[in-house]
């Protein structure tokens, strides 16, 4: 009788479908690794997405960050653009040999990259480019994270999409994180 009172979340958790100890706040990477949180906000009427990537070290210090407006026809395409532009940024910054831990709150994106799911047809060209760029990164991993632990990237892409983010936001944020 008591089992009937369990929520679907509790049932899924007790059955092993969702992790028991899910971190809901940002967790630092191990020392020597750069953690990059990526996110996208999709604006349907404009067929655009706002993307953000935040780079931090094991102490939580912000090392780098960027936002961009990208073409997108779906939320998945915007999230895919976030990964593609992050990889291009890392190549431009000569970070291909660094130990990199990328995180996204898009489970679809993470599953596609980790070969658990086929990409939607509308994103196949983007994923082909991502696949070729990933060959440049011997020490890169991509993980799913809950939205709550991706809060800074979420804030940055939404603020960028609304036009509320100053051009030097990343520099200001790095200085504030050091104080």
C-alpha positions as a Markdown table, in Angstrom:
| # | Residue | x | y | z |
|---|---|---|---|---|
| 1 | Unk | 0.0 | 0.0 | 0.0 |
| 2 | Unk | 2.8 | 2.4 | 0.8 |
| 3 | Unk | 4.4 | 1.7 | -2.6 |
| 4 | Unk | 1.4 | 3.3 | -4.3 |
| 5 | Unk | 2.3 | 6.7 | -2.7 |
| 6 | Unk | 5.7 | 6.8 | -4.3 |
| 7 | Unk | 6.2 | 9.5 | -7.0 |
| 8 | Unk | 7.3 | 8.6 | -10.5 |
| 9 | Unk | 10.6 | 10.3 | -9.6 |
| 10 | Unk | 11.1 | 8.1 | -6.6 |
| 11 | Unk | 10.2 | 5.0 | -8.6 |
| 12 | Unk | 12.6 | 5.9 | -11.4 |
| 13 | Unk | 15.3 | 6.6 | -8.9 |
| 14 | Unk | 14.8 | 3.4 | -6.9 |
| 15 | Unk | 14.8 | 1.4 | -10.2 |
| 16 | Unk | 18.1 | 2.9 | -11.3 |
| 17 | Unk | 16.6 | 4.9 | -14.2 |
| 18 | Unk | 18.0 | 8.2 | -12.7 |
| 19 | Unk | 21.0 | 8.7 | -10.6 |
| 20 | Unk | 20.5 | 8.7 | -6.8 |
| 21 | Unk | 23.1 | 11.4 | -6.1 |
| 22 | Unk | 22.7 | 13.8 | -8.9 |
| 23 | Unk | 24.8 | 17.0 | -8.4 |
| 24 | Unk | 22.6 | 20.1 | -9.0 |
| 25 | Unk | 25.3 | 22.7 | -8.6 |
| 26 | Unk | 28.4 | 23.2 | -10.6 |
| 27 | Unk | 31.2 | 20.7 | -9.7 |
| 28 | Unk | 34.8 | 21.5 | -10.4 |
| 29 | Unk | 36.9 | 19.3 | -12.7 |
| 30 | Unk | 40.0 | 17.5 | -11.4 |
| 31 | Unk | 43.2 | 19.6 | -11.2 |
| 32 | Unk | 44.8 | 20.1 | -14.7 |
| 33 | Unk | 41.4 | 19.8 | -16.5 |
| 34 | Unk | 39.4 | 22.7 | -18.0 |
| 35 | Unk | 35.7 | 22.3 | -17.6 |
| 36 | Unk | 33.6 | 24.0 | -20.3 |
| 37 | Unk | 29.9 | 24.5 | -19.7 |
| 38 | Unk | 27.9 | 25.1 | -22.9 |
| 39 | Unk | 24.3 | 26.1 | -23.5 |
| 40 | Unk | 22.0 | 27.5 | -26.1 |
| 41 | Unk | 18.7 | 29.5 | -26.2 |
| 42 | Unk | 16.6 | 29.0 | -29.2 |
| 43 | Unk | 14.4 | 31.9 | -30.6 |
| 44 | Unk | 11.9 | 30.2 | -33.0 |
| 45 | Unk | 10.5 | 33.2 | -34.9 |
| 46 | Unk | 14.0 | 34.5 | -35.8 |
| 47 | Unk | 15.4 | 31.1 | -36.6 |
| 48 | Unk | 18.4 | 31.9 | -34.4 |
| 49 | Unk | 20.0 | 30.7 | -31.3 |
| 50 | Unk | 22.2 | 32.3 | -28.7 |
| 51 | Unk | 25.0 | 30.2 | -27.4 |
| 52 | Unk | 27.4 | 30.5 | -24.6 |
| 53 | Unk | 30.5 | 28.6 | -23.4 |
| 54 | Unk | 32.1 | 29.1 | -20.0 |
| 55 | Unk | 35.7 | 27.8 | -19.3 |
| 56 | Unk | 36.7 | 27.2 | -15.7 |
| 57 | Unk | 39.6 | 25.5 | -13.9 |
| 58 | Unk | 39.5 | 23.2 | -10.8 |
| 59 | Unk | 39.2 | 26.2 | -8.4 |
| 60 | Unk | 36.2 | 27.5 | -10.3 |
| 61 | Unk | 38.1 | 30.4 | -11.7 |
| 62 | Unk | 36.7 | 31.5 | -15.1 |
| 63 | Unk | 39.5 | 31.2 | -17.7 |
| 64 | Unk | 37.5 | 32.2 | -20.8 |
| 65 | Unk | 34.0 | 32.5 | -22.2 |
| 66 | Unk | 32.1 | 33.5 | -25.2 |
| 67 | Unk | 28.6 | 34.1 | -26.6 |
| 68 | Unk | 27.4 | 34.1 | -30.2 |
| 69 | Unk | 24.2 | 34.3 | -32.2 |
| 70 | Unk | 24.0 | 31.4 | -34.6 |
| 71 | Unk | 21.5 | 30.2 | -37.2 |
| 72 | Unk | 19.2 | 27.5 | -35.9 |
| 73 | Unk | 15.8 | 26.1 | -36.8 |
| 74 | Unk | 15.4 | 23.9 | -33.7 |
| 75 | Unk | 16.6 | 23.8 | -30.1 |
| 76 | Unk | 18.8 | 20.8 | -30.9 |
| 77 | Unk | 20.4 | 22.7 | -33.8 |
| 78 | Unk | 21.2 | 25.6 | -31.4 |
| 79 | Unk | 22.7 | 23.2 | -28.9 |
| 80 | Unk | 24.7 | 21.5 | -31.7 |
| 81 | Unk | 26.0 | 24.9 | -32.8 |
| 82 | Unk | 27.2 | 25.5 | -29.2 |
| 83 | Unk | 29.4 | 22.4 | -29.3 |
| 84 | Unk | 30.6 | 23.2 | -32.8 |
| 85 | Unk | 31.5 | 26.8 | -32.0 |
| 86 | Unk | 33.2 | 25.7 | -28.7 |
| 87 | Unk | 35.4 | 23.2 | -30.6 |
| 88 | Unk | 36.3 | 25.9 | -33.1 |
| 89 | Unk | 37.1 | 28.3 | -30.3 |
| 90 | Unk | 39.4 | 25.7 | -28.6 |
| 91 | Unk | 41.2 | 25.2 | -31.9 |
| 92 | Unk | 41.7 | 28.9 | -32.4 |
| 93 | Unk | 43.0 | 29.2 | -28.8 |
| 94 | Unk | 45.4 | 26.3 | -29.4 |
| 95 | Unk | 43.8 | 24.1 | -26.7 |
| 96 | Unk | 43.6 | 20.9 | -28.6 |
| 97 | Unk | 46.1 | 19.1 | -26.3 |
| 98 | Unk | 44.5 | 20.3 | -23.1 |
| 99 | Unk | 42.5 | 18.0 | -20.8 |
| 100 | Unk | 38.9 | 19.2 | -21.5 |
| 101 | Unk | 35.6 | 18.2 | -19.8 |
| 102 | Unk | 32.7 | 19.6 | -21.8 |
| 103 | Unk | 29.2 | 19.7 | -20.2 |
| 104 | Unk | 25.8 | 20.3 | -21.8 |
| 105 | Unk | 22.4 | 20.1 | -20.3 |
| 106 | Unk | 21.2 | 18.7 | -23.7 |
| 107 | Unk | 21.0 | 15.0 | -23.3 |
| 108 | Unk | 20.1 | 14.6 | -27.0 |
| 109 | Unk | 23.4 | 16.3 | -28.0 |
| 110 | Unk | 25.5 | 14.3 | -25.5 |
| 111 | Unk | 23.9 | 11.0 | -26.7 |
| 112 | Unk | 24.5 | 11.8 | -30.3 |
| 113 | Unk | 28.1 | 12.7 | -29.8 |
| 114 | Unk | 28.7 | 9.6 | -27.6 |
| 115 | Unk | 27.1 | 7.4 | -30.4 |
| 116 | Unk | 24.0 | 6.5 | -28.4 |
| 117 | Unk | 21.6 | 8.1 | -30.9 |
| 118 | Unk | 21.5 | 9.2 | -34.5 |
| 119 | Unk | 21.4 | 12.9 | -35.2 |
| 120 | Unk | 18.3 | 14.4 | -36.7 |
| 121 | Unk | 18.6 | 14.9 | -40.4 |
| 122 | Unk | 18.6 | 18.7 | -40.0 |
| 123 | Unk | 21.8 | 18.6 | -37.9 |
| 124 | Unk | 23.7 | 15.9 | -39.8 |
| 125 | Unk | 26.1 | 18.3 | -41.6 |
| 126 | Unk | 26.9 | 20.0 | -38.2 |
| 127 | Unk | 27.6 | 16.6 | -36.6 |
| 128 | Unk | 29.8 | 15.6 | -39.5 |
| 129 | Unk | 31.9 | 18.7 | -38.9 |
| 130 | Unk | 31.9 | 18.1 | -35.1 |
| 131 | Unk | 33.1 | 14.5 | -35.7 |
| 132 | Unk | 36.0 | 15.7 | -37.8 |
| 133 | Unk | 37.0 | 18.4 | -35.3 |
| 134 | Unk | 36.8 | 15.9 | -32.4 |
| 135 | Unk | 39.7 | 14.0 | -33.9 |
| 136 | Unk | 41.9 | 17.0 | -32.9 |
| 137 | Unk | 41.2 | 16.5 | -29.2 |
| 138 | Unk | 42.7 | 13.4 | -27.6 |
| 139 | Unk | 41.8 | 14.5 | -24.1 |
| 140 | Unk | 38.2 | 15.7 | -24.5 |
| 141 | Unk | 35.1 | 14.2 | -22.9 |
| 142 | Unk | 31.5 | 15.3 | -23.2 |
| 143 | Unk | 29.0 | 14.8 | -20.4 |
| 144 | Unk | 25.4 | 15.6 | -19.7 |
| 145 | Unk | 24.7 | 17.8 | -16.7 |
| 146 | Unk | 21.5 | 19.0 | -15.1 |
| 147 | Unk | 20.3 | 22.4 | -16.0 |
| 148 | Unk | 21.0 | 23.7 | -12.5 |
| 149 | Unk | 24.7 | 23.0 | -12.7 |
| 150 | Unk | 24.8 | 24.8 | -16.1 |
| 151 | Unk | 23.4 | 28.0 | -14.7 |
| 152 | Unk | 26.2 | 30.4 | -15.7 |
| 153 | Unk | 26.2 | 29.3 | -19.3 |
| 154 | Unk | 22.3 | 29.4 | -19.3 |
| 155 | Unk | 22.4 | 33.0 | -18.0 |
| 156 | Unk | 25.0 | 34.1 | -20.5 |
| 157 | Unk | 23.2 | 32.7 | -23.6 |
| 158 | Unk | 19.8 | 34.1 | -22.5 |
| 159 | Unk | 21.3 | 37.5 | -21.7 |
| 160 | Unk | 23.1 | 37.5 | -25.1 |
| 161 | Unk | 19.9 | 36.5 | -26.9 |
| 162 | Unk | 18.0 | 39.4 | -25.3 |
| 163 | Unk | 20.8 | 41.8 | -26.1 |
| 164 | Unk | 21.6 | 42.5 | -22.4 |
| 165 | Unk | 25.1 | 41.2 | -22.3 |
| 166 | Unk | 27.9 | 43.8 | -22.6 |
| 167 | Unk | 30.7 | 43.0 | -25.1 |
| 168 | Unk | 33.3 | 42.7 | -22.3 |
| 169 | Unk | 31.1 | 40.5 | -20.1 |
| 170 | Unk | 33.6 | 37.6 | -20.0 |
| 171 | Unk | 36.5 | 39.9 | -18.9 |
| 172 | Unk | 34.3 | 41.5 | -16.2 |
| 173 | Unk | 33.2 | 38.1 | -14.9 |
| 174 | Unk | 36.8 | 36.8 | -14.8 |
| 175 | Unk | 37.8 | 39.8 | -12.7 |
| 176 | Unk | 34.9 | 39.4 | -10.3 |
| 177 | Unk | 35.6 | 35.7 | -9.9 |
| 178 | Unk | 39.2 | 36.5 | -8.9 |
| 179 | Unk | 38.2 | 39.0 | -6.2 |
